[in-house]
Each structure stands twice: as C-alpha cells, then as structure tokens.
Amino acid sequence: MITKYKIFEKYNNNKLNEQIVKNFNDDSELIIEILDTYEKKSDAKDILEKISFIIESGEVETKYKNHKKVSYYIAVEDDRKTFVFNIEKEDFYFKTL
C-alpha cells in the first residue's frame, strides 16, 4: 500500500495521507486516488469538486488576496477541517479555515 502513494508524495507529504485516512476512513483510498490524478494547476478545482462530492460537503470556492487567486477550498459548515489547494505552491492540504 505504501508504494501506491509514492506518486502523490511529490506534491504532498505523508501527513496529508495520514489525515485523510484518519478523517475519511471508508473513502480515504478513493480520495487519495483522486488526488493522485493531479498533473497541473488547472486540475486542482476539478479534483476538489470530485472530493467534495465524495465527502458530501459544500461547493469549491476560490480565495482571493489583492484580487489574485491564491487558493481553492471546499466550503464546509462550522469549523471543520477542509481540503485546500494553494495555487502558488501547487499543493493540497487539509486544515480548518
């Protein structure tokens, strides 16, 4: 199973994989497989939309800073953690917004 996630590691560290498994036990493999499809920035929003559907969460939103897109994230209720894609750094992470 470790080798399955080697490709993903070039975009993210194993901490994200661990958080996905911890928070989305039943869907974790599918979520990681979807994240593995990332090749370029333009893929990120579509990937987050697929994950949003799987975890039955909110819409994918764009965060702006000084009128420039800085990240995409899945909007969630309350103060739960959510998936975020940093456009400049080209990485996915999981945090509370």
C-alpha positions as protocol buffer text, in pm:
chain_id: "A"
residue {
  index: 1
  type: MET
  ca { x: 0 y: 0 z: 0 }
}
residue {
  index: 2
  type: ILE
  ca { x: 290 y: 238 z: 65 }
}
residue {
  index: 3
  type: THR
  ca { x: 413 y: 221 z: -294 }
}
residue {
  index: 4
  type: LYS
  ca { x: 65 y: 310 z: -417 }
}
residue {
  index: 5
  type: TYR
  ca { x: 105 y: 658 z: -268 }
}
residue {
  index: 6
  type: LYS
  ca { x: 463 y: 728 z: -384 }
}
residue {
  index: 7
  type: ILE
  ca { x: 350 y: 940 z: -682 }
}
residue {
  index: 8
  type: PHE
  ca { x: 134 y: 1151 z: -453 }
}
residue {
  index: 9
  type: GLU
  ca { x: 430 y: 1230 z: -228 }
}
residue {
  index: 10
  type: LYS
  ca { x: 590 y: 1457 z: -486 }
}
residue {
  index: 11
  type: TYR
  ca { x: 301 y: 1702 z: -436 }
}
residue {
  index: 12
  type: ASN
  ca { x: 236 y: 1648 z: -65 }
}
residue {
  index: 13
  type: ASN
  ca { x: 395 y: 1486 z: 233 }
}
residue {
  index: 14
  type: ASN
  ca { x: 260 y: 1180 z: 409 }
}
residue {
  index: 15
  type: LYS
  ca { x: 91 y: 1396 z: 674 }
}
residue {
  index: 16
  type: LEU
  ca { x: -192 y: 1467 z: 430 }
}
residue {
  index: 17
  type: ASN
  ca { x: -235 y: 1096 z: 356 }
}
residue {
  index: 18
  type: GLU
  ca { x: -246 y: 1025 z: 730 }
}
residue {
  index: 19
  type: GLN
  ca { x: -509 y: 1295 z: 786 }
}
residue {
  index: 20
  type: ILE
  ca { x: -721 y: 1163 z: 500 }
}
residue {
  index: 21
  type: VAL
  ca { x: -713 y: 810 z: 641 }
}
residue {
  index: 22
  type: LYS
  ca { x: -790 y: 940 z: 992 }
}
residue {
  index: 23
  type: ASN
  ca { x: -1083 y: 1161 z: 887 }
}
residue {
  index: 24
  type: PHE
  ca { x: -1228 y: 969 z: 591 }
}
residue {
  index: 25
  type: ASN
  ca { x: -1157 y: 608 z: 677 }
}
residue {
  index: 26
  type: ASP
  ca { x: -1402 y: 445 z: 433 }
}
residue {
  index: 27
  type: ASP
  ca { x: -1338 y: 688 z: 148 }
}
residue {
  index: 28
  type: SER
  ca { x: -967 y: 751 z: 206 }
}
residue {
  index: 29
  type: GLU
  ca { x: -836 y: 529 z: -74 }
}
residue {
  index: 30
  type: LEU
  ca { x: -1068 y: 689 z: -330 }
}
residue {
  index: 31
  type: ILE
  ca { x: -977 y: 1041 z: -214 }
}
residue {
  index: 32
  type: ILE
  ca { x: -605 y: 966 z: -239 }
}
residue {
  index: 33
  type: GLU
  ca { x: -652 y: 813 z: -585 }
}
residue {
  index: 34
  type: ILE
  ca { x: -831 y: 1130 z: -698 }
}
residue {
  index: 35
  type: LEU
  ca { x: -551 y: 1346 z: -558 }
}
residue {
  index: 36
  type: ASP
  ca { x: -305 y: 1128 z: -748 }
}
residue {
  index: 37
  type: THR
  ca { x: -460 y: 1244 z: -1076 }
}
residue {
  index: 38
  type: TYR
  ca { x: -317 y: 1594 z: -1021 }
}
residue {
  index: 39
  type: GLU
  ca { x: -80 y: 1698 z: -1300 }
}
residue {
  index: 40
  type: LYS
  ca { x: -119 y: 2075 z: -1337 }
}
residue {
  index: 41
  type: LYS
  ca { x: -282 y: 2374 z: -1165 }
}
residue {
  index: 42
  type: SER
  ca { x: -588 y: 2361 z: -1387 }
}
residue {
  index: 43
  type: ASP
  ca { x: -670 y: 2012 z: -1247 }
}
residue {
  index: 44
  type: ALA
  ca { x: -698 y: 2130 z: -887 }
}
residue {
  index: 45
  type: LYS
  ca { x: -1050 y: 2276 z: -887 }
}
residue {
  index: 46
  type: ASP
  ca { x: -1193 y: 1969 z: -1064 }
}
residue {
  index: 47
  type: ILE
  ca { x: -1017 y: 1739 z: -817 }
}
residue {
  index: 48
  type: LEU
  ca { x: -1162 y: 1930 z: -522 }
}
residue {
  index: 49
  type: GLU
  ca { x: -1510 y: 1911 z: -678 }
}
residue {
  index: 50
  type: LYS
  ca { x: -1480 y: 1532 z: -701 }
}
residue {
  index: 51
  type: ILE
  ca { x: -1364 y: 1511 z: -339 }
}
residue {
  index: 52
  type: SER
  ca { x: -1646 y: 1741 z: -232 }
}
residue {
  index: 53
  type: PHE
  ca { x: -1895 y: 1504 z: -392 }
}
residue {
  index: 54
  type: ILE
  ca { x: -1743 y: 1200 z: -219 }
}
residue {
  index: 55
  type: ILE
  ca { x: -1738 y: 1358 z: 127 }
}
residue {
  index: 56
  type: GLU
  ca { x: -2080 y: 1515 z: 66 }
}
residue {
  index: 57
  type: SER
  ca { x: -1961 y: 1862 z: 152 }
}
residue {
  index: 58
  type: GLY
  ca { x: -2000 y: 2217 z: 22 }
}
residue {
  index: 59
  type: GLU
  ca { x: -1904 y: 2379 z: -305 }
}
residue {
  index: 60
  type: VAL
  ca { x: -1550 y: 2454 z: -417 }
}
residue {
  index: 61
  type: GLU
  ca { x: -1472 y: 2819 z: -351 }
}
residue {
  index: 62
  type: THR
  ca { x: -1186 y: 3044 z: -456 }
}
residue {
  index: 63
  type: LYS
  ca { x: -992 y: 3255 z: -206 }
}
residue {
  index: 64
  type: TYR
  ca { x: -852 y: 3585 z: -333 }
}
residue {
  index: 65
  type: LYS
  ca { x: -582 y: 3811 z: -197 }
}
residue {
  index: 66
  type: ASN
  ca { x: -524 y: 4150 z: -358 }
}
residue {
  index: 67
  type: HIS
  ca { x: -757 y: 4050 z: -644 }
}
residue {
  index: 68
  type: LYS
  ca { x: -543 y: 3745 z: -722 }
}
residue {
  index: 69
  type: LYS
  ca { x: -647 y: 3381 z: -682 }
}
residue {
  index: 70
  type: VAL
  ca { x: -443 y: 3226 z: -403 }
}
residue {
  index: 71
  type: SER
  ca { x: -627 y: 2902 z: -329 }
}
residue {
  index: 72
  type: TYR
  ca { x: -927 y: 2679 z: -389 }
}
residue {
  index: 73
  type: TYR
  ca { x: -1105 y: 2515 z: -98 }
}
residue {
  index: 74
  type: ILE
  ca { x: -1412 y: 2306 z: -20 }
}
residue {
  index: 75
  type: ALA
  ca { x: -1657 y: 2517 z: 177 }
}
residue {
  index: 76
  type: VAL
  ca { x: -1771 y: 2337 z: 492 }
}
residue {
  index: 77
  type: GLU
  ca { x: -2007 y: 2422 z: 776 }
}
residue {
  index: 78
  type: ASP
  ca { x: -1883 y: 2508 z: 1123 }
}
residue {
  index: 79
  type: ASP
  ca { x: -1513 y: 2495 z: 1200 }
}
residue {
  index: 80
  type: ARG
  ca { x: -1440 y: 2158 z: 1044 }
}
residue {
  index: 81
  type: LYS
  ca { x: -1123 y: 2089 z: 851 }
}
residue {
  index: 82
  type: THR
  ca { x: -1140 y: 2111 z: 474 }
}
residue {
  index: 83
  type: PHE
  ca { x: -930 y: 2041 z: 166 }
}
residue {
  index: 84
  type: VAL
  ca { x: -736 y: 2338 z: 30 }
}
residue {
  index: 85
  type: PHE
  ca { x: -518 y: 2377 z: -280 }
}
residue {
  index: 86
  type: ASN
  ca { x: -253 y: 2650 z: -267 }
}
residue {
  index: 87
  type: ILE
  ca { x: -226 y: 2777 z: -625 }
}
residue {
  index: 88
  type: GLU
  ca { x: 120 y: 2933 z: -588 }
}
residue {
  index: 89
  type: LYS
  ca { x: 283 y: 2638 z: -410 }
}
residue {
  index: 90
  type: GLU
  ca { x: 79 y: 2382 z: -606 }
}
residue {
  index: 91
  type: ASP
  ca { x: -2 y: 2165 z: -307 }
}
residue {
  index: 92
  type: PHE
  ca { x: -305 y: 2023 z: -136 }
}
residue {
  index: 93
  type: TYR
  ca { x: -351 y: 2033 z: 238 }
}
residue {
  index: 94
  type: PHE
  ca { x: -620 y: 1978 z: 498 }
}
residue {
  index: 95
  type: LYS
  ca { x: -693 y: 2244 z: 760 }
}
residue {
  index: 96
  type: THR
  ca { x: -954 y: 2448 z: 940 }
}
residue {
  index: 97
  type: LEU
  ca { x: -1028 y: 2779 z: 771 }
}
